[in-house]
Amino acid sequence: MAKIVLDKEKCVGCGACQAICPEYFEVDKDGKSKVRREEVEKEKMNCIREAIEGCPTQCIKLEE
């Protein structure tokens, strides 16, 4: 199982990850993205990869 890692320092809170994959991401009270579930099932990998590609600051990584 893979794990999502989010660098909050780089995050600008655009919400792209939440729009692409709301099951795993949300915008927190501080205006930055937050990982809702760190561990990713294989069938959800495409959603996470799209969120990674859609992130303008490239602050999302996937540890496999």
The first five atom37 places (N, CA, C, CB, O) and aatype in JSON, in Angstrom:
{
  "aatype": [12, 0, 11, 9, 19, 10, 3, 11, 6, 11, 4, 19, 7, 4, 7, 0, 4, 5, 0, 9, 4, 14, 6, 18, 13, 6, 19, 3, 11, 3, 7, 11, 15, 11, 19, 1, 1, 6, 6, 19, 6, 11, 6, 11, 12, 2, 4, 9, 1, 6, 0, 9, 6, 7, 4, 14, 16, 5, 4, 9, 11, 10, 6, 6],
  "atom_mask": [
    [1, 1, 1, 1, 1],
    [1, 1, 1, 1, 1],
    [1, 1, 1, 1, 1],
    [1, 1, 1, 1, 1],
    [1, 1, 1, 1, 1],
    [1, 1, 1, 1, 1],
    [1, 1, 1, 1, 1],
    [1, 1, 1, 1, 1],
    [1, 1, 1, 1, 1],
    [1, 1, 1, 1, 1],
    [1, 1, 1, 1, 1],
    [1, 1, 1, 1, 1],
    [1, 1, 1, 0, 1],
    [1, 1, 1, 1, 1],
    [1, 1, 1, 0, 1],
    [1, 1, 1, 1, 1],
    [1, 1, 1, 1, 1],
    [1, 1, 1, 1, 1],
    [1, 1, 1, 1, 1],
    [1, 1, 1, 1, 1],
    [1, 1, 1, 1, 1],
    [1, 1, 1, 1, 1],
    [1, 1, 1, 1, 1],
    [1, 1, 1, 1, 1],
    [1, 1, 1, 1, 1],
    [1, 1, 1, 1, 1],
    [1, 1, 1, 1, 1],
    [1, 1, 1, 1, 1],
    [1, 1, 1, 1, 1],
    [1, 1, 1, 1, 1],
    [1, 1, 1, 0, 1],
    [1, 1, 1, 1, 1],
    [1, 1, 1, 1, 1],
    [1, 1, 1, 1, 1],
    [1, 1, 1, 1, 1],
    [1, 1, 1, 1, 1],
    [1, 1, 1, 1, 1],
    [1, 1, 1, 1, 1],
    [1, 1, 1, 1, 1],
    [1, 1, 1, 1, 1],
    [1, 1, 1, 1, 1],
    [1, 1, 1, 1, 1],
    [1, 1, 1, 1, 1],
    [1, 1, 1, 1, 1],
    [1, 1, 1, 1, 1],
    [1, 1, 1, 1, 1],
    [1, 1, 1, 1, 1],
    [1, 1, 1, 1, 1],
    [1, 1, 1, 1, 1],
    [1, 1, 1, 1, 1],
    [1, 1, 1, 1, 1],
    [1, 1, 1, 1, 1],
    [1, 1, 1, 1, 1],
    [1, 1, 1, 0, 1],
    [1, 1, 1, 1, 1],
    [1, 1, 1, 1, 1],
    [1, 1, 1, 1, 1],
    [1, 1, 1, 1, 1],
    [1, 1, 1, 1, 1],
    [1, 1, 1, 1, 1],
    [1, 1, 1, 1, 1],
    [1, 1, 1, 1, 1],
    [1, 1, 1, 1, 1],
    [1, 1, 1, 1, 1]
  ],
  "atom_positions": [
    [[0.84, -1.19, 0.0], [0.0, 0.0, 0.0], [0.88, 1.24, 0.0], [-0.96, 0.0, 1.22], [1.9, 1.28, 0.69]],
    [[0.49, 2.24, -0.76], [1.25, 3.49, -0.87], [0.76, 4.5, 0.17], [1.14, 4.08, -2.29], [-0.33, 4.38, 0.72]],
    [[1.6, 5.49, 0.42], [1.28, 6.52, 1.41], [1.43, 7.91, 0.78], [2.21, 6.39, 2.66], [2.39, 8.17, 0.06]],
    [[0.47, 8.79, 1.06], [0.5, 10.17, 0.56], [1.29, 11.04, 1.54], [-0.95, 10.74, 0.36], [1.09, 10.97, 2.75]],
    [[2.19, 11.85, 0.99], [2.96, 12.79, 1.79], [2.71, 14.18, 1.21], [4.5, 12.44, 1.8], [2.9, 14.4, 0.02]],
    [[2.29, 15.12, 2.06], [1.98, 16.48, 1.64], [2.89, 17.47, 2.35], [0.49, 16.81, 1.92], [2.97, 17.46, 3.58]],
    [[3.57, 18.3, 1.6], [4.44, 19.34, 2.15], [3.61, 20.62, 2.31], [5.69, 19.58, 1.23], [3.43, 21.36, 1.34]],
    [[3.12, 20.87, 3.52], [2.25, 22.03, 3.78], [2.97, 23.36, 3.57], [1.71, 21.96, 5.2], [2.33, 24.38, 3.32]],
    [[4.3, 23.36, 3.69], [5.06, 24.59, 3.48], [4.94, 25.06, 2.03], [6.55, 24.37, 3.84], [4.86, 26.26, 1.77]],
    [[4.93, 24.12, 1.09], [4.83, 24.46, -0.34], [3.39, 24.71, -0.78], [5.42, 23.34, -1.17], [3.17, 25.4, -1.78]],
    [[2.43, 24.18, -0.06], [1.02, 24.26, -0.45], [0.52, 25.7, -0.45], [0.16, 23.41, 0.48], [0.78, 26.47, 0.48]],
    [[-0.21, 26.06, -1.53], [-0.79, 27.4, -1.62], [-2.32, 27.37, -1.42], [-0.46, 28.03, -2.98], [-2.97, 28.41, -1.48]],
    [[-2.86, 26.19, -1.18], [-4.29, 26.06, -0.9], [-5.2, 26.29, -2.08], [0.0, 0.0, 0.0], [-6.32, 26.78, -1.91]],
    [[-4.75, 25.95, -3.27], [-5.58, 26.18, -4.46], [-6.79, 25.24, -4.52], [-4.74, 26.02, -5.72], [-7.79, 25.56, -5.16]],
    [[-6.7, 24.1, -3.86], [-7.83, 23.17, -3.81], [-7.91, 22.21, -4.98], [0.0, 0.0, 0.0], [-8.89, 21.46, -5.09]],
    [[-6.91, 22.21, -5.86], [-6.93, 21.31, -7.02], [-6.99, 19.85, -6.58], [-5.7, 21.54, -7.9], [-7.75, 19.07, -7.16]],
    [[-6.22, 19.48, -5.58], [-6.2, 18.09, -5.12], [-7.56, 17.67, -4.58], [-5.12, 17.9, -4.04], [-8.02, 16.56, -4.83]],
    [[-8.21, 18.56, -3.85], [-9.54, 18.27, -3.32], [-10.56, 18.13, -4.45], [-9.98, 19.37, -2.35], [-11.43, 17.26, -4.4]],
    [[-10.46, 18.97, -5.45], [-11.39, 18.89, -6.58], [-11.21, 17.58, -7.35], [-11.19, 20.09, -7.52], [-12.19, 17.01, -7.83]],
    [[-9.98, 17.12, -7.47], [-9.68, 15.91, -8.22], [-9.97, 14.65, -7.4], [-8.23, 15.91, -8.66], [-10.5, 13.68, -7.93]],
    [[-9.62, 14.67, -6.14], [-9.7, 13.47, -5.31], [-10.19, 13.8, -3.89], [-8.32, 12.77, -5.25], [-9.42, 13.69, -2.93]],
    [[-11.46, 14.2, -3.74], [-11.97, 14.65, -2.44], [-11.99, 13.58, -1.35], [-13.35, 15.19, -2.61], [-12.07, 13.9, -0.16]],
    [[-11.93, 12.33, -1.74], [-11.89, 11.25, -0.76], [-10.58, 11.27, 0.05], [-12.04, 9.89, -1.47], [-10.54, 10.78, 1.18]],
    [[-9.53, 11.83, -0.54], [-8.21, 11.83, 0.1], [-7.7, 13.2, 0.52], [-7.23, 11.21, -0.82], [-6.79, 13.28, 1.34]],
    [[-8.27, 14.27, -0.04], [-7.78, 15.62, 0.26], [-8.92, 16.57, 0.64], [-7.01, 16.19, -0.93], [-10.04, 16.42, 0.16]],
    [[-8.6, 17.53, 1.5], [-9.53, 18.61, 1.83], [-8.72, 19.85, 2.17], [-10.48, 18.21, 3.01], [-7.55, 19.75, 2.54]],
    [[-9.33, 21.02, 2.03], [-8.67, 22.26, 2.42], [-9.02, 22.49, 3.89], [-9.12, 23.47, 1.51], [-10.18, 22.53, 4.28]],
    [[-7.98, 22.64, 4.69], [-8.1, 22.78, 6.14], [-8.46, 24.21, 6.53], [-6.8, 22.37, 6.82], [-8.52, 25.1, 5.68]],
    [[-8.7, 24.44, 7.81], [-9.05, 25.77, 8.34], [-7.97, 26.8, 8.06], [-9.31, 25.68, 9.83], [-8.25, 28.0, 7.96]],
    [[-6.72, 26.33, 7.94], [-5.61, 27.25, 7.68], [-5.49, 27.63, 6.2], [-4.3, 26.63, 8.15], [-4.58, 28.37, 5.82]],
    [[-6.42, 27.12, 5.37], [-6.43, 27.46, 3.95], [-5.5, 26.62, 3.1], [0.0, 0.0, 0.0], [-5.33, 26.88, 1.91]],
    [[-4.9, 25.61, 3.71], [-3.99, 24.73, 2.98], [-4.58, 23.32, 2.92], [-2.59, 24.7, 3.64], [-5.44, 22.96, 3.72]],
    [[-4.1, 22.55, 1.96], [-4.6, 21.2, 1.8], [-4.18, 20.3, 2.95], [-4.13, 20.61, 0.49], [-3.15, 20.51, 3.6]],
    [[-4.99, 19.3, 3.18], [-4.77, 18.34, 4.25], [-5.11, 16.96, 3.7], [-5.63, 18.69, 5.54], [-6.08, 16.8, 2.95]],
    [[-4.31, 15.97, 4.07], [-4.57, 14.6, 3.65], [-5.6, 14.0, 4.59], [-3.26, 13.75, 3.63], [-5.41, 13.97, 5.8]],
    [[-6.7, 13.51, 4.03], [-7.75, 12.9, 4.85], [-7.41, 11.45, 5.2], [-9.1, 12.94, 4.1], [-7.67, 10.99, 6.31]],
    [[-6.81, 10.75, 4.25], [-6.4, 9.36, 4.44], [-5.02, 9.18, 3.81], [-7.44, 8.35, 3.82], [-4.87, 9.36, 2.6]],
    [[-4.03, 8.83, 4.61], [-2.67, 8.72, 4.1], [-2.45, 7.48, 3.23], [-1.69, 8.69, 5.24], [-1.77, 7.55, 2.21]],
    [[-3.04, 6.35, 3.62], [-2.81, 5.12, 2.9], [-3.78, 5.0, 1.73], [-2.96, 3.91, 3.83], [-4.98, 5.25, 1.87]],
    [[-3.24, 4.62, 0.57], [-4.01, 4.58, -0.67], [-4.17, 3.15, -1.16], [-3.34, 5.44, -1.74], [-3.18, 2.41, -1.29]],
    [[-5.41, 2.75, -1.44], [-5.66, 1.44, -2.03], [-5.28, 1.48, -3.5], [-7.14, 1.02, -1.85], [-5.32, 2.54, -4.13]],
    [[-4.91, 0.33, -4.05], [-4.48, 0.26, -5.45], [-5.51, 0.82, -6.42], [-4.17, -1.17, -5.83], [-5.14, 1.48, -7.39]],
    [[-6.78, 0.58, -6.17], [-7.81, 1.04, -7.11], [-7.98, 2.56, -7.1], [-9.14, 0.38, -6.78], [-8.65, 3.1, -7.98]],
    [[-7.41, 3.26, -6.14], [-7.5, 4.73, -6.06], [-6.23, 5.43, -6.51], [-7.82, 5.14, -4.64], [-6.14, 6.66, -6.45]],
    [[-5.24, 4.67, -6.97], [-3.95, 5.25, -7.35], [-4.07, 6.27, -8.49], [-2.99, 4.15, -7.76], [-3.37, 7.28, -8.48]],
    [[-4.94, 6.02, -9.45], [-5.09, 6.97, -10.56], [-5.57, 8.32, -10.07], [-6.07, 6.42, -11.6], [-5.09, 9.36, -10.54]],
    [[-6.5, 8.32, -9.13], [-7.02, 9.56, -8.55], [-5.88, 10.35, -7.88], [-8.14, 9.26, -7.52], [-5.76, 11.56, -8.07]],
    [[-5.05, 9.66, -7.12], [-3.94, 10.31, -6.42], [-2.91, 10.84, -7.42], [-3.27, 9.33, -5.43], [-2.4, 11.95, -7.27]],
    [[-2.61, 10.05, -8.43], [-1.64, 10.49, -9.45], [-2.15, 11.73, -10.18], [-1.37, 9.36, -10.46], [-1.36, 12.63, -10.5]],
    [[-3.44, 11.8, -10.46], [-4.03, 12.99, -11.09], [-3.89, 14.21, -10.17], [-5.52, 12.76, -11.43], [-3.59, 15.31, -10.64]],
    [[-4.11, 14.01, -8.87], [-3.97, 15.11, -7.9], [-2.52, 15.59, -7.85], [-4.43, 14.66, -6.5], [-2.26, 16.79, -7.76]],
    [[-1.57, 14.65, -7.91], [-0.15, 15.01, -7.91], [0.17, 15.84, -9.15], [0.74, 13.74, -7.86], [0.83, 16.88, -9.05]],
    [[-0.3, 15.4, -10.3], [-0.05, 16.12, -11.55], [-0.76, 17.48, -11.59], [-0.5, 15.27, -12.74], [-0.25, 18.42, -12.19]],
    [[-1.91, 17.58, -10.94], [-2.68, 18.81, -10.94], [-2.22, 19.84, -9.92], [0.0, 0.0, 0.0], [-2.69, 20.98, -9.94]],
    [[-1.32, 19.46, -9.05], [-0.83, 20.37, -8.01], [0.17, 21.36, -8.6], [-0.18, 19.58, -6.84], [1.22, 20.95, -9.09]],
    [[-0.14, 22.67, -8.56], [0.75, 23.67, -9.16], [2.1, 23.83, -8.44], [0.06, 25.0, -9.2], [3.07, 24.28, -9.05]],
    [[2.16, 23.46, -7.16], [3.41, 23.61, -6.42], [4.13, 22.29, -6.21], [3.15, 24.26, -5.08], [5.19, 22.25, -5.59]],
    [[3.57, 21.22, -6.71], [4.15, 19.88, -6.6], [4.48, 19.52, -5.15], [5.4, 19.78, -7.46], [5.57, 19.02, -4.85]],
    [[3.52, 19.78, -4.26], [3.76, 19.51, -2.84], [3.25, 18.15, -2.39], [3.11, 20.57, -2.01], [3.35, 17.81, -1.21]],
    [[2.69, 17.37, -3.32], [2.17, 16.04, -2.99], [3.1, 14.99, -3.56], [0.71, 15.86, -3.53], [3.48, 15.04, -4.72]],
    [[3.45, 14.03, -2.73], [4.3, 12.9, -3.14], [3.59, 11.6, -2.75], [5.73, 12.99, -2.47], [2.72, 11.58, -1.88]],
    [[4.0, 10.54, -3.41], [3.46, 9.23, -3.11], [4.62, 8.3, -2.8], [2.6, 8.68, -4.3], [5.5, 8.09, -3.64]],
    [[4.63, 7.76, -1.59], [5.66, 6.81, -1.19], [5.1, 5.41, -1.39], [6.1, 7.03, 0.3], [4.12, 5.02, -0.76]],
    [[5.73, 4.67, -2.28], [5.23, 3.31, -2.57], [6.12, 2.26, -1.96], [5.13, 3.09, -4.07], [5.85, 1.07, -2.11]]
  ]
}
